[in-house]
Every structure is written in C-alpha cells, then in structure tokens.
Amino acid sequence: MKILSISAIVLATTISTFVFTGCGEAPKSDNATTAEAKSKTDEQQKQEAAASKLTIDVASSKVGWVGSKKLGDKHNGFLGIKSGSLDIKDGALIGGKIALDMDKLTVTDITDTKKNGDLVGHLKGEDFFDAKKFPDASFEIVKVEKWDANAQRGDLDPKFSIADPTHAITGNLMMKGVTKSITFPAKVSLTDTELKAQAKFNIKRFDWNINYGSKESAENKIINNEVNLELDITAKK
C-alpha cells in the first residue's frame, strides 16, 4: 500500500532491528563491524556437531529495529522470528542460528490502524525489504569471543546500547538476499537450562541494498543509513 503523500512516505520509511533519536541523528550505539561473509572452520563445525542445543523461545524473544530520518523523524518495530537454536559446549555459547520472517515485520510506534498498515506495507514492498521476493532473513553465529573490557566504544546512548557486554559475537547476517559478516558486543548469561543474550548495535542498511528507490535518490538520502537492531534472545533446553 502507498502512503498518501511523498512527504508522508519519506517520514514513514525510516527503517530497521529494531525508542528513537531526535535532532536527525542516527542512534548513538556501537557500530557493528561489517565485512564479507565468513565461513566456519572445520574445527568449529566439529565443535558445533558435538555441542548441546538450546531452542530459541520465539514467544519470549525479539528482534527490534529502530530507524531515523535526518530531519528527526523516526519509527520502530520488530522483525518476525521463525525459529532458531544455539550451540552450547563446555558451558559456553559457541554457535547457533536464528531464522527471521520479513513478512512478519511490524511497526509499533503508530497507533492509527490505516497509517500503521500503510507503513508496514511500504517497508515490506519493493522499495525496501521486498518481502514477497525475499521473505527469509537469518543470522548465523561464526565466532564468539570474550569481550575486551578495554575496548573503546565512543559516545553511546543507553537507550540504544547495552552496558557491560560480556562477549563479541561475529556472524553472517542475511537480508534481502545479501549476506555480510557483522561483529557486535553482546551480554550473554547461561544457566544449566537457559541462555539469555542481549545486544543493541547499528548496521548500515546500504550494505544489504535496503534503499528507498535508488541509493542516490533524494528521498533515500533523507533517511539515515544507520539502523539500530536490538536482539533480546532467550533459548531453553
């Protein structure tokens, strides 16, 4: 569906993972390090094959998105979670994968039913995620390392970042048919029966060809490239 005016479309299309900034700034968060997709080593595949698996509790987990416009407008919502599992070995997270359903994308900051539906339809349309053609997205863990407590994180907004991360997680994020490696800080806690993981970080939507029209269009340039994603994952035996 289409928004009623071009200005409304531009306002509506500030996108994704997931609370918003003002003054036209992108969320002040950790910027995920982005690189070409990475392959798992033979040793890692061997370790994952021997690991125990925890199933992601879809009902209590979420992947949120936060987007902003250079003039200060903003929107937020969630991406749909289909399924997933995490690999645990020797009391530590070593791998896992979460499958997302882009057709289940939601907007949570607009209460008007029609305006909400218009924006959801626009974001799921060809101008952005093209969910009909690319309904599936995923994140697969490739490496989990202890967080460097001396790492410099810059000026962060606590609404869009996590305090005291425990790990740096590297994995392949696939959206709109494009797969890139990202590394970001996360807080992971593990008991005998449950794992909880939280993360908030920025990605650059251009890296996944998530543009409003062409990358060079005036409408697209009004929207900040940075998108804040929020992961709040619970996995259980």
C-alpha positions in Angstrom: 0.0 0.0 0.0 1.1 3.6 -0.6 1.3 6.5 1.8 -0.9 9.4 0.8 1.9 11.9 0.0 5.6 11.8 -0.8 6.4 13.6 2.5 4.5 11.0 4.4 6.3 8.2 2.6 9.7 9.6 3.4 8.7 10.1 7.0 7.4 6.6 7.2 10.3 4.8 5.7 12.9 5.2 8.4 13.7 1.5 8.8 15.0 -1.3 10.8 16.0 -4.4 14.3 14.8 -2.9 15.8 12.7 4.0 21.1 14.2 6.6 18.7 16.5 9.5 18.4 15.7 13.2 17.7 17.6 16.0 16.1 18.1 13.9 12.9 20.9 11.8 14.4 21.2 8.1 14.0 21.1 6.2 17.3 24.3 6.6 19.2 25.2 2.9 19.5 28.0 0.5 18.9 28.6 0.3 15.1 28.8 -3.3 14.0 32.0 -4.2 12.2 30.9 -5.3 8.7 32.8 -7.4 6.3 32.3 -10.1 3.7 30.5 -13.2 4.8 32.8 -15.6 6.7 32.9 -19.4 6.6 33.1 -21.7 9.6 36.3 -23.6 10.1 36.4 -27.4 10.1 37.2 -27.3 13.8 34.2 -25.0 14.5 31.9 -27.3 12.6 33.3 -30.2 14.6 32.7 -28.4 17.9 29.1 -27.5 17.0 28.4 -31.1 16.0 29.4 -32.2 19.5 27.6 -29.3 21.2 24.2 -29.4 23.0 21.5 -27.3 21.5 19.1 -24.9 23.2 15.9 -23.9 21.3 15.2 -20.3 20.9 11.9 -19.4 22.7 10.2 -17.5 19.9 7.4 -16.2 22.3 9.8 -14.5 24.7 12.5 -13.4 22.2 12.5 -10.4 19.9 14.5 -8.7 17.2 13.7 -5.0 17.2 14.5 -2.3 14.6 15.0 1.5 15.0 15.3 3.9 12.1 15.7 7.7 11.9 15.5 10.5 9.4 18.0 13.3 9.0 15.2 15.8 9.9 14.5 14.0 13.1 11.5 11.8 12.2 11.6 8.2 13.4 9.8 4.8 13.6 10.4 1.5 15.3 9.1 -2.1 15.4 10.0 -5.7 15.3 11.1 -8.4 12.8 9.3 -11.8 12.9 11.2 -14.7 14.4 10.5 -18.1 12.8 12.8 -20.4 14.7 16.4 -20.9 15.9 18.8 -22.7 18.2 22.1 -22.0 20.0 25.0 -24.3 20.4 26.5 -24.8 23.9 29.7 -26.6 24.7 31.7 -26.7 27.9 29.4 -24.1 29.5 29.8 -21.5 26.7 28.0 -20.3 23.7 29.9 -21.4 20.5 27.3 -21.1 17.7 23.8 -21.0 16.6 21.3 -19.6 14.1 18.1 -17.6 14.1 15.7 -17.6 11.2 13.6 -14.4 10.6 10.3 -13.9 8.7 10.4 -10.5 6.9 6.7 -10.8 6.1 6.0 -10.5 9.8 7.7 -7.1 10.1 5.7 -4.8 12.4 5.6 -1.1 13.3 4.9 -0.3 17.0 5.0 3.5 17.2 2.0 4.3 15.0 -1.4 3.7 16.7 -3.6 4.7 13.7 -4.6 1.4 12.1 -4.5 2.6 8.5 -1.3 4.6 8.8 0.3 1.6 10.5 -0.8 -0.7 7.7 0.4 1.7 5.1 3.9 1.9 6.6 4.2 -1.8 7.1 3.1 -2.4 3.5 5.6 0.1 2.2 8.5 -1.3 4.2 7.7 -4.8 3.1 7.3 -3.6 -0.5 9.9 -3.4 -3.4 11.2 0.0 -2.2 12.7 -1.6 0.9 12.8 -5.2 2.0 10.8 -6.7 -0.9 9.4 -9.3 1.5 7.5 -11.1 -1.2 10.7 -11.8 -3.1 12.9 -12.1 -0.1 10.8 -13.4 2.8 13.6 -15.0 4.7 16.4 -13.4 6.7 18.8 -15.0 9.1 21.8 -14.6 11.5 24.3 -17.4 11.9 27.0 -17.2 14.5 30.5 -17.8 13.3 32.6 -16.8 16.3 32.1 -16.0 20.0 34.9 -14.3 21.9 35.2 -12.7 25.3 34.6 -9.0 25.3 37.7 -6.8 25.7 36.9 -4.6 28.7 39.4 -2.0 27.4 37.7 -1.6 24.1 36.8 2.0 23.2 33.1 2.3 22.5 32.7 6.1 21.9 29.7 8.2 22.9 26.8 5.9 23.4 23.1 6.4 24.3 22.0 3.9 26.9 18.6 3.6 25.1 20.4 2.1 22.1 23.3 0.3 23.5 24.0 -2.3 26.2 26.1 -1.7 29.3 28.9 -4.1 30.3 28.9 -6.5 27.4 30.4 -10.0 28.0 31.2 -11.2 24.5 31.9 -10.1 21.0 29.8 -12.1 18.6 30.6 -12.5 14.9 28.1 -13.9 12.5 26.6 -13.8 9.0 23.5 -11.6 8.7 21.5 -12.4 5.6 18.8 -9.9 4.4 17.3 -9.2 1.0 19.5 -12.0 -0.5 22.7 -10.3 0.7 24.9 -11.9 3.3 27.5 -9.9 5.3 29.6 -10.7 8.4 28.9 -8.5 11.4 30.6 -8.3 14.8 29.0 -6.6 17.8 29.0 -6.5 21.6 26.5 -8.7 23.5 25.7 -9.6 27.0 25.3 -13.4 27.4 24.2 -15.2 30.6 23.9 -19.0 30.8 22.4 -21.4 33.3 22.0 -25.2 33.2 18.7 -24.8 31.4 18.6 -21.4 29.7 20.6 -18.8 27.8 19.8 -15.1 27.6 21.5 -12.8 25.1 21.0 -9.1 24.6 22.6 -6.7 22.1 21.9 -3.3 20.6 24.0 -2.1 17.7 23.9 -0.2 14.4 24.2 -1.6 10.9 24.3 0.3 7.6 21.3 -0.6 5.5 23.1 0.2 2.2 25.3 -2.9 2.8 22.2 -5.0 2.3 20.7 -2.9 -0.6 17.9 -1.7 1.6 17.2 1.6 -0.1 14.2 3.8 -0.8 14.2 3.7 -4.6 17.7 4.1 -5.8 20.6 4.6 -3.5 21.2 8.1 -4.9 17.6 9.3 -4.8 16.8 12.4 -2.8 14.2 10.5 -0.8 16.7 7.8 0.2 19.4 10.4 1.2 17.0 11.9 3.7 16.9 8.6 5.7 19.9 7.8 7.9 22.0 4.9 6.7 22.4 3.6 10.2 19.7 1.3 11.6 19.7 0.2 15.2 19.0 -3.5 15.8 18.0 -4.9 19.2 18.4 -8.6 20.0 16.7 -10.0 23.1 17.0 -13.7 22.8 16.0 -16.5 25.2 16.9 -20.1 24.5 16.0 -23.2 26.5 16.6 -26.9 26.7 
